[in-house]
Amino acid sequence: MHLADLSAHQLAELVKKKEVSALEATEAALERVRAVDGEPGRLDGPADDVEKVHAFITVTDERARQQAKDIDARLAKGEVPGPLAGVPYTVKDIFAVKDVLTTAASRILSNFVAPYTATPVARMDAAGAVMLGKVNLDEFTYGSSNESSAYQPAARNPWNPAHVPGGSSGGSAAAVAAGEGALSLGTDTAGSIRQPAAFCGIVGMKPTYGRVSRYGLIAFGSSLDCPGPMARNVRDTALMLNAIAGPDPRDSTAAATPASDYTAALEEGVKGLRIGLSPDYDKITFFNAETGEIDSQPLPKEIAAAVLRAADKLSDAGARIIENVPMPHTRYGIPAYFVISRVEAASNLHRFDGVKYGYRTALKPKDLRDLYRKTRAEGFGPQPKLRILMGMYVSAAQYSEQYYHRALQVRSLIRGDFDTAFDANGTHKLDALLTATTPTTAFPVGDIYGDSVLMQYADQLAVPANHAGVPAISLPAGLSGDKLPLGIQLVGPDFSEATLLRTARAYEAATEGDAWRSERPQVLANI
């Protein structure tokens, strides 16, 4: 087996035993990048290459080699370089990394070299992992397909490059699925880790809000953003969460509670756990612009069947399946997200003005206001501009009660659904809720791009966990008839990551012999 196809925990063990050097593992990953990735994304690059993955914006190969040599040198001295020793990984280009270009996939940060390193990246480095580079995303994470990046070609789905990898952590998901690093660091604001994980057939986890520090993360929705791990299996996900989770004095929103060892109970099974199914997650609800009514339609049969198969597997493993758990406010997750996220995005985008750092217009401005106007008009793409306009509108004094405050009230109702379902003294007493991750498989490139509303509904089943702040994990659950990955999701109460990972591992173990587990992404067919 090629070193690039080994899991993170396998590779770390080989490196620690000195059977493989960290430099050999790094070179193998860089070789895979050269084989499958093609041209890195660049400003105004071509958008029509459908052969390669294009996960990267910046490949930091020399930095990676130096990190690997440092790990090998520490091993030679008898030191322990960390639990992820020599494991290649990638970072979504929304995290600051000192002395490395940090673009947020936007022209307005196209010349920004960060002067400091984000806490999650620093912790991966401290755990011995080797950063291969920065990977593509929707501009400022605004999107569900990766198509809105200012850096083209945007990332493609390794299972079929004519399809999107999902967003906004699509570059991360595509890189992991294609073997361009065993792990990737993503962010999840409305499903931005879980949706691309489902589309690309990997594992992706949104931790409890505050479980992983946001220090050094270029913010989208400050009350929603969660950094999290992406990997090819559950054990690697737990190992990566071990590395990045925990209190951080530089982030006042980081949880003060010490993190657990998320690998400790992975193999304990699910006997006695209560896993819920909700009819409110069996359908997609949307506003019908033609009739003016709220309509709904059931999930596609193969996605609904994947959820039921997972329930059967977990039941066979000893879990108790609780059906008909009401989650009545799920349908309002996207409308509330539309309002809250855009208000927070508009506020966060005010810092990009061409004065302190980043892109500045080459045109001669008349005054300071004109400098702001020209710089922002040239630097931002359509999606940031749309969010600024809508955020300013719904937070204006005359509309904030009607829209923003009402959306905050809806968020509380969604949180209440989860509190009721997980209440240890309540009717259902769930340890986890089992749902589909997405209402579709990965859609074709260009299929819904430009329709902001339709694009947003790709996150309808994922976004309630962000409103509630609770943890959730997406797992691969088979392939569709056209060989695209299907994803299922487990959602749990606050700080229940260990239970979710344990449940996910039980499902993974129960399906290890399934034929779909041996299938490989299309881009690896000739590797």
Disulfide bonds with the S-S distance in Angstrom:
none
